[in-house]
Amino acid sequence: MQIPPKEKPVYRSPDGLPTDICIFTITSEPRKDTKHKSLPDRKLKILLIQRDPQSDRFPGYWAFPGGFLNEHETLDQCAERELREETHILNEKVHIKQLKAYYTPGRDPGGWIPTVAYYALVNEQALSGFKADDDAVDACLFTVEEAMSMNLAFDHNEILKDALQKIQEIMVQTNIAKEFLPEEFTLSELLQVIETVVPDFKVDRSNFSRRLVSTINRKGIIEEVRDAEGSAKYSNKYSQNQAKLYKFADYVPFVSIY
């Protein structure tokens, strides 16, 4: 008895595969509510674009920059191209990383369309000159609180929540804070940057510098700044009293859970 050949399964491809890019930054402006020296007003913001009001998918909604993958490009290349085309941001100033893939049935009215999300936390100078283009009619920085309260296109509210958690993790697990500080800074400046991204960050301020600064017996991620004579340097730029200056060291600790 001849056994009929087994039919090969037929798989249907998705109707498209886009990438979406979550770009966070920390803006810094002088405080207007005091005449005394004080730290600048820092806010964590997210870049959103407004979709074409004539679009057949979420017309006029705010969303992340993004668009469809071309057949002959990688996901990373797609994300970089879409970011450039929709916001005019130069890619060499923004190093995006892949967050995760998203799909639930019905997430996109256009059909069976998952998405791959990217994220970045960058200095606001890297975003200078951004503007809407391609199929976006506007581009704007919103505070994270504002964006979380908005009804964003697709499942971008869910993506925003996950991306925010990711940048909060890298803020406390890496030395990325140095991207938002001058070369020489005070501990108050460092703490403010961390707390801008991670509002619930708790630390014993009296022991903060001791845990971070290099000593004879161990390395630290920051070190005291010293002048040509070897004396510690101080600044009163943001306070009435002199505060010791620090700088980031080259050392990046390896973190293990064991």
C-alpha positions as CSV (number, residue, x, y, z in Angstrom):
1,M,0.0,0.0,0.0
2,Q,1.4,3.3,-1.1
3,I,1.4,6.0,1.6
4,P,0.4,9.4,0.2
5,P,3.1,12.1,0.6
6,K,2.6,14.2,3.6
7,E,1.4,17.7,2.7
8,K,3.7,20.5,3.7
9,P,2.1,23.0,6.1
10,V,1.2,26.3,4.7
11,Y,2.2,29.3,6.7
12,R,0.8,32.8,6.2
13,S,3.1,35.8,6.7
14,P,2.1,38.8,8.7
15,D,0.7,41.7,6.8
16,G,3.7,43.8,7.8
17,L,6.3,44.2,10.4
18,P,7.0,47.7,11.8
19,T,9.4,49.0,14.4
20,D,8.5,51.6,17.0
21,I,11.1,53.8,18.8
22,C,10.7,55.2,22.3
23,I,13.1,58.1,22.7
24,F,13.4,59.5,26.3
25,T,15.4,62.5,27.3
26,I,15.9,64.7,30.4
27,T,15.2,68.4,29.8
28,S,16.9,71.0,31.9
29,E,15.7,74.6,32.5
30,P,16.5,77.3,35.1
31,R,14.0,77.4,37.9
32,K,11.7,80.4,37.8
33,D,10.1,80.0,41.2
34,T,13.1,81.2,43.2
35,K,15.7,84.0,43.2
36,H,18.2,81.9,45.1
37,K,20.8,79.5,43.6
38,S,19.2,76.2,42.9
39,L,19.5,73.1,40.8
40,P,17.8,73.4,37.3
41,D,14.3,72.1,36.8
42,R,14.7,68.6,35.2
43,K,12.0,66.6,33.6
44,L,11.9,63.2,32.0
45,K,10.2,63.5,28.5
46,I,9.3,61.2,25.6
47,L,9.3,62.0,21.9
48,L,6.0,61.4,20.2
49,I,4.8,62.1,16.6
50,Q,1.2,62.9,15.6
51,R,-0.2,60.7,12.9
52,D,-1.7,62.0,9.7
53,P,-5.4,63.0,10.3
54,Q,-6.2,61.3,6.9
55,S,-4.7,58.0,8.0
56,D,-7.0,54.9,8.0
57,R,-5.2,53.7,11.2
58,F,-5.5,55.9,14.3
59,P,-5.9,59.2,12.4
60,G,-4.5,62.2,14.3
61,Y,-3.3,60.1,17.3
62,W,0.0,60.6,19.0
63,A,2.4,57.7,18.7
64,F,6.0,56.7,18.7
65,P,8.1,57.3,15.6
66,G,8.1,54.1,13.5
67,G,7.2,52.4,10.3
68,F,7.4,49.2,8.3
69,L,10.4,47.0,7.7
70,N,11.6,46.7,4.1
71,E,12.4,43.2,2.9
72,H,16.1,43.8,2.4
73,E,16.9,45.6,5.7
74,T,17.4,44.4,9.3
75,L,15.1,45.4,12.2
76,D,17.8,47.8,13.5
77,Q,18.2,49.4,10.1
78,C,14.5,49.9,9.9
79,A,14.2,51.5,13.3
80,E,17.1,53.9,12.5
81,R,15.7,54.8,9.1
82,E,12.2,55.5,10.5
83,L,13.6,57.6,13.3
84,R,15.5,59.7,10.8
85,E,12.6,60.0,8.3
86,E,10.0,60.9,10.8
87,T,11.9,63.2,13.2
88,H,15.2,64.2,11.3
89,I,17.2,62.9,14.3
90,L,20.7,62.0,13.4
91,N,21.3,58.3,14.2
92,E,24.9,58.7,15.2
93,K,23.7,60.7,18.2
94,V,21.1,58.2,19.3
95,H,22.0,54.6,20.1
96,I,18.7,52.7,20.2
97,K,18.3,49.2,21.6
98,Q,15.7,46.6,21.0
99,L,13.1,46.3,23.8
100,K,10.8,43.4,22.8
101,A,8.2,42.3,20.2
102,Y,4.5,43.1,20.7
103,Y,1.4,41.4,19.3
104,T,-2.1,40.8,20.5
105,P,-5.0,40.1,18.0
106,G,-6.4,43.4,16.8
107,R,-3.6,45.6,17.9
108,D,-3.5,47.2,14.4
109,P,-6.6,47.8,12.4
110,G,-4.5,47.2,9.2
111,G,-4.3,43.5,9.8
112,W,-2.1,40.9,11.3
113,I,0.8,43.2,12.3
114,P,3.1,42.7,15.2
115,T,5.7,45.3,16.1
116,V,9.3,45.4,17.5
117,A,9.9,48.2,19.9
118,Y,13.2,50.0,20.5
119,Y,14.2,52.5,23.2
120,A,16.9,55.0,24.1
121,L,17.6,57.5,26.8
122,V,19.6,60.4,25.3
123,N,20.9,63.9,26.1
124,E,18.5,66.6,24.9
125,Q,21.2,68.0,22.7
126,A,20.9,64.9,20.6
127,L,17.3,65.8,19.8
128,S,18.0,69.4,18.8
129,G,16.3,70.2,15.5
130,F,13.8,67.3,15.5
131,K,10.8,67.9,13.4
132,A,7.9,65.9,11.9
133,D,8.3,64.6,8.4
134,D,7.2,61.7,6.2
135,D,3.7,60.6,7.3
136,A,3.9,62.5,10.7
137,V,2.2,65.9,10.9
138,D,3.8,67.0,14.2
139,A,6.5,65.9,16.7
140,C,6.7,67.0,20.3
141,L,8.3,66.2,23.6
142,F,5.8,65.3,26.4
143,T,6.6,64.6,30.0
144,V,6.2,61.0,30.8
145,E,3.2,61.8,33.0
146,E,1.5,63.6,30.2
147,A,2.2,60.7,27.7
148,M,1.0,58.1,30.2
149,S,-2.4,59.9,30.5
150,M,-2.9,60.1,26.7
151,N,-4.7,57.6,24.6
152,L,-1.8,56.7,22.3
153,A,-2.2,54.8,19.0
154,F,-2.0,51.0,18.7
155,D,-0.7,49.5,22.0
156,H,1.8,52.3,22.5
157,N,0.6,52.9,26.1
158,E,1.7,49.4,27.0
159,I,5.0,49.9,25.2
160,L,5.6,53.2,27.0
161,K,5.1,51.5,30.4
162,D,7.6,48.7,29.5
163,A,10.2,51.2,28.0
164,L,10.0,53.4,31.1
165,Q,10.7,50.5,33.3
166,K,13.7,49.6,31.1
167,I,15.3,53.0,31.3
168,Q,14.7,53.1,35.0
169,E,16.7,49.9,35.3
170,I,19.6,51.1,33.2
171,M,19.7,54.4,35.2
172,V,20.4,52.6,38.5
173,Q,22.4,49.7,37.0
174,T,24.8,51.6,34.7
175,N,26.7,55.0,34.6
176,I,24.3,56.5,31.9
177,A,23.7,59.4,34.3
178,K,26.9,60.9,33.1
179,E,25.3,61.6,29.7
180,F,23.2,64.3,31.5
181,L,25.9,65.9,33.7
182,P,28.9,68.1,33.1
183,E,32.3,66.5,33.4
184,E,32.6,67.8,37.0
185,F,29.4,67.7,39.1
186,T,28.2,67.7,42.7
187,L,26.4,64.8,44.4
188,S,23.2,66.8,44.4
189,E,23.3,67.1,40.6
190,L,23.9,63.3,40.3
191,L,21.1,62.5,42.6
192,Q,18.7,64.8,40.8
193,V,19.4,63.2,37.5
194,I,18.8,59.7,39.0
195,E,15.6,60.8,40.7
196,T,14.3,62.5,37.5
197,V,14.2,59.1,35.9
198,V,13.5,57.0,39.0
199,P,11.3,59.1,41.3
200,D,11.1,56.4,43.9
201,F,14.9,56.1,44.2
202,K,15.8,55.8,47.9
203,V,19.3,56.4,49.2
204,D,21.0,57.2,52.4
205,R,22.5,60.6,51.4
206,S,25.0,60.6,54.2
207,N,26.5,57.4,52.9
208,F,25.9,58.0,49.2
209,S,29.4,59.3,48.3
210,R,31.1,56.7,50.5
211,R,29.6,53.9,48.4
212,L,30.5,55.5,45.1
213,V,33.9,57.1,45.5
214,S,37.2,55.3,45.0
215,T,39.2,54.4,48.0
216,I,42.6,52.8,48.5
217,N,41.0,49.4,48.9
218,R,38.4,49.4,46.2
219,K,37.3,51.1,43.0
220,G,34.4,53.4,42.7
221,I,32.3,54.7,39.8
222,I,33.0,58.3,40.7
223,E,36.0,60.1,42.1
224,E,36.8,63.4,43.7
225,V,38.0,66.2,41.4
226,R,41.4,67.7,42.4
227,D,43.2,70.8,41.3
228,A,46.8,71.0,40.1
229,E,48.0,71.1,43.8
230,G,46.0,68.0,44.7
231,S,43.4,69.8,46.7
232,A,39.7,68.9,46.4
233,K,37.7,71.2,44.1
234,Y,34.4,72.8,45.2
235,S,31.5,74.7,43.5
236,N,28.7,76.9,44.7
237,K,27.0,77.2,41.3
238,Y,23.7,75.7,42.5
239,S,23.8,76.5,46.3
240,Q,24.9,79.1,48.7
241,N,27.4,76.7,50.3
242,Q,30.4,75.1,48.6
243,A,29.9,71.5,47.4
244,K,32.6,69.1,46.5
245,L,33.0,68.2,42.8
246,Y,33.2,64.7,41.4
247,K,33.7,63.1,38.1
248,F,32.9,59.6,36.7
249,A,35.8,57.1,36.8
250,D,36.5,54.7,34.0
251,Y,35.5,51.8,36.3
252,V,32.1,50.2,35.5
253,P,31.2,47.5,38.1
254,F,30.0,44.1,37.1
255,V,26.8,43.4,38.9
256,S,25.9,39.9,39.9
257,I,23.0,38.6,41.9
258,Y,25.2,35.9,43.5
